[in-house]
Amino acid sequence: MINQIQHFLQQNTRLTSAEILDISGSFTTVAIKRNQVLEEEGKVCKHLYFVNKGCLRLYQIDKKGNDITGYFALEDSFITALTSFITQKPSRDFLTANEPAELEVISRQAFIDLTEKYSEFKKLYDKTIEYAFIHAQMRIYSFLGMEGIDKLKWVMEHEPKLLTRISSKAVASYLGMTNSTLSKLKAKL
C-alpha cells in the first residue's frame, strides 16, 4: 500500500518506485498534538516536515509580543524553519501544530544525503524552494500597498483553505492585522 509521501513523490517527480521507497523509508511518521512546538526560536533547525494530515504554522514573535505568521503548511506540503535549516544558525521562528497533525519527519543530514543521491529529489526540493520564494514575494509585494480588505480578498483568492481551517487570530497575524480588524473586514464581504 502506498503512503501519502510516496504518492506525493510519485505525482511530483520522475523517481522510480525503488527510489521512492528508499526516500520515503528515510522519513519517520509522527503524530503531534495541537499547539505542539516542533522548532523554536533560538534553536538550530535540524528537521524537515511533510504534512500528511493537519496544519503547521511558522511564525515569529515581535518585540511587542505579537505573533507574525509567515506560512501555513497544509496536507501534502513540506515545511521547516527554512533559514535555520539552511544556515544551521539559531532560528528566529517557531514551528507549531495549528491543529493535530500527522507528519513525515526527516533529519537535515538524511535529507541532504538523499538530495545528493537522487537528482530528481533535489529537483523537487529546488521547485519547492522556488515556489516558496515566489509565494512569499507575491505576498509581501501585494500586501505592502494593500488595504486590509484587499489583503483578505487576496487570501480568499490564493489561499481559501486558510479561512476555513485556521483560527481568525492566526489568519489576522498572517495578514498583519488584529483579530478584531479581520472580523470587521469579514463582515463587510
C-alpha positions as a printed Julia matrix, in Angstrom:
189×3 Matrix{Float64}:
   0.0    0.0     0.0
   1.34   3.4    -1.0
   1.52   6.06    1.71
   0.95   9.78    1.3
   4.55  10.89    0.83
   5.13   8.1    -1.67
   2.07   9.24   -3.61
   3.3   12.84   -3.47
   6.74  11.84   -4.79
   5.15   9.68   -7.48
   2.98  12.61   -8.65
   5.67  15.3    -8.48
   8.89  13.61   -9.6
  10.26  11.1   -12.1
  11.7    8.94   -9.34
  11.47   5.18   -9.78
   9.39   3.09   -7.38
  12.59   1.8    -5.74
  13.91   5.34   -5.3
  10.59   6.48   -3.81
  10.67   3.58   -1.36
  14.24   4.47   -0.34
  13.38   8.14    0.15
  10.12   7.56    1.99
  11.86   4.98    4.2
  14.13   7.77    5.47
  11.13   9.64    6.92
   9.55   8.8    10.27
   5.81   9.16   10.77
   4.84  11.1    13.9
   1.53  12.25   15.34
   1.54  15.61   17.09
  -0.97  17.49   19.19
  -2.42  20.91   18.58
  -0.01  23.68   19.67
   2.91  21.26   19.93
   6.19  23.05   19.2
   8.41  21.41   16.58
  11.01  24.13   16.14
  11.62  27.15   18.34
  13.33  30.48   18.32
  16.96  30.35   19.36
  17.49  26.71   18.41
  19.03  25.35   15.24
  16.52  23.6    12.97
  17.55  20.02   12.24
  14.4   18.6    10.6
  12.17  18.88    7.54
   8.48  18.04    7.8
   5.93  16.74    5.31
   2.29  17.17    6.33
   0.17  14.04    5.85
  -2.72  15.45    7.82
  -3.26  18.67    9.73
  -1.72  22.1     9.64
   1.57  23.6    10.79
   2.27  27.29   11.32
   5.6   29.09   11.02
   5.76  32.37   12.91
   7.92  34.83   14.81
   7.13  36.9    17.88
   7.92  40.6    17.54
   9.34  42.88   20.25
   5.82  43.75   21.4
   4.94  40.07   21.86
   2.73  39.83   18.75
   2.75  36.77   16.51
   3.76  37.39   12.91
   2.8   34.38   10.82
   4.93  33.7     7.79
   3.47  30.49    6.46
   0.93  27.73    6.95
   1.53  24.19    5.67
  -1.47  22.0     4.98
  -1.63  18.44    3.65
   0.88  17.41    1.0
   3.37  20.16    1.69
   6.83  20.47    3.17
   7.74  22.94    5.89
  10.66  23.78    8.14
  12.24  26.83    9.75
  13.99  27.27    6.42
  16.57  29.95    7.21
  17.86  27.99   10.19
  17.59  24.69    8.3
  19.81  26.05    5.52
  22.28  28.15    7.53
  22.36  25.98   10.65
  22.2   29.11   12.78
  19.67  29.69   15.59
  16.15  30.18   14.3
  14.06  33.31   14.65
  10.95  31.22   14.01
   8.62  28.93   15.86
   7.05  26.0    14.03
   3.96  24.64   15.76
   0.97  22.46   15.06
  -2.02  24.65   14.36
  -4.19  21.54   14.72
  -3.5   17.88   15.49
  -1.3   16.55   12.71
   0.37  13.51   11.25
   3.77  14.28    9.79
   6.64  12.63    7.99
   9.9   13.87    9.53
  13.43  13.63    8.18
  16.69  14.85    9.66
  18.56  17.55    7.82
  21.55  15.29    7.17
  19.41  12.43    5.84
  17.58  14.92    3.62
  20.84  16.36    2.24
  22.16  12.84    1.62
  19.02  11.99   -0.38
  19.21  15.18   -2.48
  22.81  14.26   -3.33
  21.88  10.67   -4.11
  18.78  11.39   -6.24
  18.82  14.33   -8.66
  15.03  14.08   -9.09
  14.57  14.56   -5.35
  16.91  17.56   -5.48
  14.79  18.97   -8.34
  11.69  18.63   -6.15
  13.45  20.48   -3.34
  14.52  23.22   -5.76
  10.96  23.57   -7.08
   9.61  23.71   -3.53
  12.08  26.45   -2.58
  11.32  28.39   -5.76
   7.58  28.18   -5.12
   8.04  29.3    -1.52
  10.14  32.27   -2.64
   7.66  33.31   -5.33
   4.72  32.92   -2.97
   6.43  34.93   -0.23
   7.46  37.64   -2.67
   3.94  37.85   -4.12
   2.5   38.12   -0.64
   4.97  40.77    0.5
   4.62  42.96   -2.59
   0.87  42.52   -2.68
   0.45  43.32    0.99
   2.7   46.4     1.05
   0.26  48.65   -0.73
  -2.99  46.9     0.07
  -5.78  47.96    2.33
  -6.96  45.36    4.83
  -9.98  44.37    2.74
  -7.75  43.73   -0.26
  -5.44  41.52    1.83
  -8.44  39.47    2.86
  -9.58  39.19   -0.76
  -6.05  38.08   -1.74
  -6.19  35.25    0.78
  -9.68  34.32   -0.39
  -8.35  34.04   -3.95
  -4.92  32.48   -3.35
  -5.3   30.54   -0.08
  -9.02  29.99    0.58
  -8.46  26.95    2.84
  -6.86  29.23    5.43
 -10.17  30.94    6.13
 -11.96  27.67    6.84
  -9.16  25.76    8.58
  -7.23  28.37   10.53
  -8.32  30.44   13.53
  -9.14  34.07   12.84
  -6.37  35.13   15.2
  -3.74  33.19   13.21
  -5.1   34.43    9.87
  -5.04  38.0    11.19
  -1.4   37.52   12.18
  -0.67  36.26    8.64
  -2.37  39.33    7.18
  -0.61  41.75    9.51
  -3.71  42.97   11.34
  -5.58  42.45   14.57
  -8.24  39.82   15.0
 -10.91  42.5    15.54
  -9.92  44.23   12.29
 -10.19  40.92   10.44
 -13.65  40.31   11.93
 -14.83  43.73   10.78
 -13.47  43.15    7.29
 -15.13  39.74    7.03
 -18.44  41.38    7.96
 -18.04  43.8     5.02
 -17.79  40.99    2.48
